[in-house]
């Protein structure tokens, strides 16, 4: 526990130092958020017919044609079906867009079930408007891939919608920049006390730029849930 706390402390101190060097001032410069709230309707995608399920329905690989049609121009809440064990990685070449493709920025809520073991690299990359990430039942989750929840907001762009994340106790490995550019984060519940596989490098750590636009300290709660 002591070594984990030391490593997490090193991560956040490194991020703070890097941001101070890059900007000169931390948590005082006000900028216009790139992702303002809109008046779109929100629809729930909670039926298997809305999803592209492969490998005998064990892998979630994005939205089906029916899911895309139902989503339309709306914001979406995705509930991964029970029984899915893997969320696929984004294998696109060049610029990553996430497995939800053009619907990545429409994602405002995501529910991970107890069956999921692995979340692939860049899976939900670009989900800049994600506001709720429900991992309360993700008791089998072992691996969170690199850039899997990276908002994709860089430079002066902010992704401020996600305020809190919880890394379940079961997680053993978190990839580089897994939750990067979530500048609105004010709370991280890190329950994965046996997780030692993540980078402490300032530019690669899983929580790079956490809280950068919130003008408040990020509360990090370490321990079992």
MOKACOR-V550911 format. One record per helix or strand. SS is the DSSP state (hx for helix, st for strand). FROM is the first residue (numbers start at 1). TO is the last residue. Records with the same first field share a line. If there is no record, write none. Layout:
BEGIN
SS: FROM-TO  FROM-TO
END
This chain:
BEGIN
hx: 2-23  48-50  65-71  101-106
st: 42-45  51-54  59-63  75-79  86-87  107-111  118-119  132-134  143-144  164-167  173-174  187-190  197-197  219-222
END
